[in-house]
Every structure is written in C-alpha cells, then in structure tokens.
C-alpha cells in the first residue's frame, strides 16, 4: 500500500498494521495441502477484527482506493489458497456459514433444514468457499486410469482428474424441428415424474460419493417441450447442480421462467451454416428466429452458445457464419457429423479437407474471440506446432463415460449420445453401478490404437466418428486422425 506522507498516522494505522502482519504470515506459510478424506478449513486462515471498512482493498493494491477507509467493525479473512498468493477480504455471512459448517461437521442437509433453504444452496456456499481456498476439499475421485492411456503423465495432471460430472439428459424426443441430421427419432416413453426426481437424487448421491460437483445438461428433442420441464429444472437447481440447456429458439416467457428459478450457465442453440443452407437442414425461417433468440439471451444476460454440425456441404460456411455472429453470441463451436441415424444420409467432410479446415479455424481464432475449440483433433495439431494443448471435447479429451454420461427419456444410459453406446438403465440400476460397469470402463479407455499417443490425455479422437464409419470404436482410432504426433522432449 502507499505510505502516508503526513507525519500524523491515519486513525486506522494500527488495524492496517495488524492486517498486513497477518498477510505476511499467510504468505510465508507452507502451501496448504488438500485433506485426504473430509473437508477442512485452510490452515493458513486467520480472522482479524478491525474497526474500519475498506482495509482489505487498501492492502490489495498499490494505488489508493476510490473510497477511503471509514469507521465500522469488520471481520477480515486472511489466507493463502493452494498454489496462490495470500489475500484478504471482509468476511461475508456466507463465508462464515461455510466455515461454521466445516468446523462443526454439520451435514449440508441439516444446515439446509435449519436455514429453510434447498440443500443445493448450502452446497453452493460450500463450493464457493472451496473455489476461494477458504475451505479445502479432498481431491475428486473421478481419475483417469494411467494404464488405459499408456503415456508418461508427468505434466498432464490437470487433465487427469475431473472436478465436475455432467449428466446430459435427453428429457424428451419431442421436438418442434425435423433436422436432416438428427441422430435419433425413435419413440421413447418418458420417465414418470417421481422416477425423474429420483434420477436427480441418484446423481446428487453419486457426485457426493465421488467428491465432484454435479452438472445437468437438459436437452432432447427440445427439453422445453417436456410437460414438466420447469419442475425438473427447479429440482435440479435445488440440488445445487450446474445447469445448461440445449434447445431451440423459444419465446421470451419460458426463458424468463428459467432465469427466475436459476439462470442457466449456458443456453445452446444450433445453426448449420448461412441462412439458405441452415433453413434447408432445420426448416424455413429457423435462421432468422435463432438470431432473434440470441438477441433475447443477450438481453436477459444468459451466456449463449451456437453449435454447428460439420458436413461436406457447410464446411466452407463455418467461418463466414462465425463472422456474422460476432458480437451476437458468446461462444461458437462445431461438431463433426456422426453418420448415424438421419445423419447417415448426409455427406461427411472429406478427410483431406478436414485437416485444412482445422488449420483455417485455428488461424481464425486469433481474430475472432468467440470461436471455441472443442474437437479433440485440434490437440495433435497444436502439439506438433509446439503450441499449448487444451482440454479437448469435454476438458479431458473424449469424456465418454468418464466425466459425462447421456440419459435418454426412458432411462437408458449411453456413454455418448452421438452414437449407439448403451451401458445401462437408471430405471433398474444406480448411476454408480452403471459408471463402474465393465462396459462403461471400455468406453472410458477409448480405442486401443490411441494408447501411448503423446496427446492421449486430451484426445482419444471421436468414438462416434469411428463407429459411424463402421469401425470398432474400442480398437480403431478416429478415421480423421492424421497419425500420432512425435513426443516432444
């Protein structure tokens, strides 16, 4: 902080000195280690009672704060997060509640009952305290099996342990569109409402047992056409799950209803190219309705994403479409067409064209910040160039049956929705039983041809692509893979 130039010390000098001393002690403390079993308070944490507001802001910057300190008692938390620098902040009621729950070992359900709030609210408070490092949680138990990857894992640690598990829930087959590349139009019964709620309870239990946070991606069909979508959305929010919606352009009222319950982290819609091509795939007027809907999402403050299914017919429209959407959408991604279901009748991108397209797309990311990277096959290319790799399709390369599963309307569970990959049914099995099954483990392992590849922790290709070409997804690598990159020393 800037030193006062007046001979007379400011009235808050003593409190400021105590706060600076606490920060110095936290900074010199050993980096805190994660507990093995149960959540614990960060051992570097100290609580400093001061008689002035604004002191944490004063020590956090070399520049004078916009508002000078003023009288007012405060509790200031001082701590060193794992791998971070010592910091200080005025204690908020939610911070103190999280600390109390952990210190006294109060079950989240009991705290929720006492406070008259959903348990998800308590778990969100605890999660925020963990994100800041005030509370240290045991490491997640969703870990890649090194034997399945066959590569030296030093330096890959961030891609080996998943802190979040996602259930991609196809609530209904009902849809207001009839897209020409739809993967599945089969008739499937809906889970009775009580069973659907039990699915959320099962997911909540699974995530707690595996020490991860739960996320539900509601999709379909069009999930908003499910007769009790808002009820299930509310139930998921009450359990503290992160929420994403993959749907179609919608009127304002249903989206406002979602936001009133809990704003989705992402609302994703699809476009298949420029207007003429898109409307030939998704129906007349869809393109213009989608643009208007993206404007609505922006107005309501909802993070928007556009997904494109890549085919031979639209590969040259991807970057022009992305330019047209610049400033109108928060993120743009593409998925390669899986030639299954209705998609089997559309032409896939020729393999030689695809490699050139990846190069063009990577170049465009330098000037268009809304372009996102999703396809795993960007990583071999970046690795060969000496550029940083990223998490790939799900943050962990192919995440099929690792950090996500797909649930169909009737309870059938698949490793990935983009191709037939059934591994169980939640009407007769628990999520844990399905996840721990040998069939799920096979999808987690991915193709044997990828083992030992330099970028295997962030790749694995696309199982759906291999399957769609009639190949054995457990053995053969993605047919679009250009070959193993040389391991860098």
N, C-alpha and C positions, 0 to 999 in steps of 0.2 A: 504494500500500500504506500501511497505518497506520504512522506514525513511532514508533519505540520511545521510551518515556518515560524509561527508565533512562539514567543518564549513561554507563554502560558499553555499548558497541555489542555486538550479538549476534555470536557467533562466525562466522556466515555472512554478515556485513555486506559483506565485500569481494566475495564471489561475487555477492551480490544487486546490488551496485552495478554490476558488470560486465554482469549480465543486464539491468538497467534501462537502461544505456547502449546496449546492443545493440538493445533495443526502441525507444529513442528514435531511433536511426539508421535503423532499418527504417521507422518511422512517417514520417520526413521524406523518405524516398526517393521518387522518382517512381513512379507506379503502373506495375507491370510490364506489358509488352506481350506478347501471345502470339507465339510464334515462327511463322515463315512455313511451314516445311517439317517439321522434326523436333522431337521433344520436347526440352525443355531445363530445367535446374534454374532455379528462380526466382532472378533476380539479386540480390534483396534478402536471400536466405537467408544466415544466419551460424550457425556451430556454436560454442556456448560450453561449455567443460568446467568443471564445478563440482564441489565436494566435498560437496554437500548435496542430499538428496532434498527435494522439495516446494517448491522455489523458484519454478517456473512458476506453481503455484497461488497462491503468495504475491503475485506481481505482477499476477495476473489479477483480483484483487478488492480492494475497499477494506475488506472485512471480514476478520478473522483467520481462517485456515483451520482446519478442525476438527482436523487433525493438524499440529502444528508441524513445521518442517523438522528432519530428522535426518541424521546423518553418512552419507555414501555417494556415491561418484563417479557422476556422470551427465553425459551429453551432452545439452545443451538446444538445440533448434532454434528459431531466431528468424527470422521472415519476415513479409512483408506480402503477403497474397493479392491478386490483381487485384480492384479495386473494394472491398476490405475494409480492416479495421484491423489493425495489426501485432499479432502474437500470438507466444506461446512455448509450447513443450511439450517434455517429456522425449522424447528420440528412442527410438522403438520399433525392434526389429530389422527390421520390415517397412519402416519409413521409410528406414532406412539401406540396405536392399536396393534399394528403388526408386531412391534417389539413385545408388547404385553402377551399376545397370543403365543409367541415363540418361547418367551421366558417361562411362562406358566404352563406351557404344554397344553393349551386349550384346543380341543378339536375344532376345526372350522365350522362343523355343523352346530356345535354348542354356541360358538360366537355368533353365528347367523341367527340362531333361535333367540338368543339374548337380545340381539340388536333388532330383531324383527325384519331382517333383510334376507334375500336369497343367498345360499351358500356361495354362489358364484361371485357375489360382491365381496365376500371375505377373501376368497381365493385371489381375486383381482388385486386387492390391497396387499396381500402377501406377495403376489407376483411382482408388483411394482417395487416393494421393498427389496426383493431379491435382485431385480434388474439394477437397482442402485447400489447393491452391495451392502446395504444395512443388515440384511439377513442373508446368511449363507445356506444354500440348499445342497443336499447331496447330489452328486452327478447323475444325469439321466441314465436309465438302463437300456435305452434303445441304442445299441452299438453295433457297428459293422463287425462281422467275424473276419479277422485278418486272413484266416485260412481260405476264405472264399475269394479274396482279392488277389492273393499271390504276388504282392508287390511290397517293397520296402515302404512302410507307412510313416517314417520319420518326415515331419514337415506337413503331413496331411491331417493332423489331429482335428482341425475344425470341421472336417468333412466326414468324420467317423462316428460322431455321437450326436443324435438328433434330440433337441430340447422340446420339439413340438411334434405331435402326432395328429394327422388330418384324416377325418372320415369324409370322403367325397360321397355325399348321399344323394342318389338319384331318386327323389321323392316320388315321382310320377312319370309315366310315359306320355301323359297328356301334353300336347304342345300345340301352339297356335301357328306353327310353321310346318312345312314339309320339305326340309332341306334335302338336296340331291345327294349329299354325302353322309346322311345320318347313319350312325353305327348300328342302331337297334330300334326297330319299330314293333318289336314283339309285344303282345298283350300280356301284361303282368298285373296281378292283383296288388292292391295297396295293403300295407301292414295296418291292422286295426290300430286306432289311435293309442290305446293303452300299451300295445306292444311297441309302438314307435317311441313312446316316452321311456319305456324300459330300455330301448336301444341307447338313449341318451344317458340313462343311469349306468348302463354297462360300459359305455365309453368313458364316463367320468371315473368309474372304478378302475378301468384299465389304465387310464392316464395317471391316476394317483399311484397305482402299484408300480408303474414303470417310471415314475418321477418325471413326467413330462407334462406339458400343457396341451390341452385338447383344442382342436380346431374343427369346425364343421363347415364344409363347403356344400351348400344346398344347390342342387341342380336338378336336371330332369332328362327329357322333356323340359317343360317350363315349370320350375318349382312353385311359382306364384299361382299356378292352376291347381295345386293340391288343395282339397277342400278345407284343410285345417293348417295351412302353411303358417299363418301368423301365430297360431297357438304353439306349433312346434318350434318356430323361431324364438318365441318368448321362452319356452322351456330350455332351449339351448343357451340363450343369453343368461337365464337364471343360474345355470350351472357354470358360468364363467368361461364358456368356450369362446375362442375367436370365431368370427362369423364372416363368411364370404357367400355371395350369391352369384351363380352363373345362370343368367336368364336371358329374356328377350326384352326389347323396348316395352315399357309399361307406362300407363298413365301416372300422373303425379300422386294420386291418393295412396296407392299401395306402397310407394316408396316412402312417403311421409309417415305411413303407419309403421314401416320397418324402423325408420330413424327414431320414432317416438319410443320404440321398445329399446333399441340399441343400434346405432348406426353400423352398417356392415363395414368391415375393414376394406373390402373390395366389392364392387359390383362389376361383373364382366359380361360384355355382350360380344357378338361376333359380327364381323364383316368379311366378305370373301373376295374383295377386290374393289375396283371402282364401280360406279353405280350400275352400269349396264350388266356387268358380269355378276356382281353381287345379287342383283334382283333376279337374274336368271337362275341362281342357286337357291336363294332364300325367299323369293316371291316378290311380286311387284310392290313398289313403294317401301320396301324394307330399308333401303339405304337411307332415304330421307328421314324416316321415322327414327332410325338409330342415331343420326346426327342430332335430331331434336332431343332425343333421350339423353345423349351425352351432355348436352347443354343443361338439361334438368339436373343431372347428377352433380354437375359443377355448381349449379345454383344452390343445391342442398348440401354441398360440402362433402359429398361421397366420392371416395377415390375410385376412379373409373379405369377399366382395362378393356382393350379390344383384342380379340383373338381371331386370327385368320388361319384357315386350314389350307395348307400349301399344296397346290397341284400344278401340273404342267400348264394348265390354262391360265393361272393367275400369278405365276412366279414373276413375271415382268411388271405386275401391278403393285407388288408389295411396297416398294419404296415410294412410288408416287402416292399411294394411299396414305402411307405414313406421313408424307409431307402435307397432304390435305388435312390430316387430323392433328397436325402440330398445334399445340395450344388449346386443343379441344378435348384431349384425352390425357390421362396421367401416364399410362403405360400401354405399349403396343407389343404384342408377341405373335409368333406364328407357331403352328404345329404342322408337321408333315402329315399328309393324308395317310391314314391307315386303310389299306384296300380291303376292308371288311364291311359287311352289311351293304347298305346302299352305296357306300364309298367304293366298293369293288368295281362299279361301273364308270368311275372317273379315271382319267389318265394321271399317273403319278409323275413327279418331276424326274426326268432322265438323270441318272447318277452323275454323269459328267457335267451337266448343267448345275446340279445342286452344289458341287464344290465351288464353282464360280460364284453362285448366288451367296454362299456363306461369306466369301471374300467381299462381295459388294455390300452386304448387310453390315459386316464389321466396319467397313470404311464409313458407312452412313451413320453409325453410332457416334462418330466423332463430331458430327454437326447437328444431329437430331437427338436430344437427350431423352425423349420419350420412348425410343427404341430399346426394348428389353432383350436380354439374352436368355434363352430357355433350352434350345436344342443342345443335347449333350455333345454333339459333334463339333460345336464351336471349340471345345476344350482341346482336342488333339491339334487343331489348327493353331490356337493361341500358344499352346505349349511348344510346338515346333518353332514358333516365331520368337520364343523367349518372353512372351507376354504372360501376365498373371492369369491363372485359370479362375473360374467362378464355380458356383455350386451345381451348375447343370440344371436338369429338368425340375428337380424337387429340392435343390440345395445339397443333395447328396448323390449326384448322378441320377441314375434310374432308381427312383424310390419305391418301386412296386413292392408291396408287402414289407417295406422297411419303415418309412415314416408316413405312409398313407395306405389306405385301402378304399375300395369302392363298394358301396352298398346299393343294391338295386331295390326297386319299390317293394318287391315281395320278400325281402330279407336275404336274398342271395348275395354273397360277398365275392368280389373279384380282386385279384392283385392289381389290375389296371383296367379301366373302362374302355380303353381304345381297342381291345381285342378280347375274345373269349378267354378268361383266365379264372374260372371258378375255383374257390378254395374252401367254401363252407357256406353255412346259412345261419343267420343270427336268430332265426325262429327256434332252432334246436341246439345251438351251440353258443357259448360265450365268445366275446371278442378275443379274449386271451387264448382260448382253445384254438380258434381259427388262426391267430397270429403265430402261435407256437407249433402249428402243424407242419409235417414234413413237406406238404405241397407248398405252403407259404414260404418255407425256407428255400425251396428250389427257385422260386421267383426272386427272392432276396439275393441269392447267389448270382443270378444272371447267367449269361452264356459262358460256358467253359472256355470258349475261344478268346474271351476277354481277360482271363486271369493272367496276371503278370504284366499287363499293359501298363505303361508308365502313368497314364491318367485314369486308371480304373476307378479310383475313389470318387471321381467327379464325372464319370462317363458310364460305360456299360451299354452305350448305344440306346436303341429303342426296341424293346421286346416286341411291341406291336408291329413295328416295321418288318422285322424278321418273320413274324407269324403271318403277316399279310402277304408275304411273298412265298408262303408255303414252306418256310424253313423251320427247323427245330429251334425255338427261342431259347431253349436250355443249353444248346450246344453251339449254334452258329451266331457269329457276330452280325450286327446291323449291316444289311447289304449296302448301305450308303457310306459305311466306314471306309476311308481311304487307306487303311492299314495302320499298324502300330507305329506311333512316333518313337524316335530314338530317345532313350532315357538320358536326361541331362545329368551331368556330374555335378 
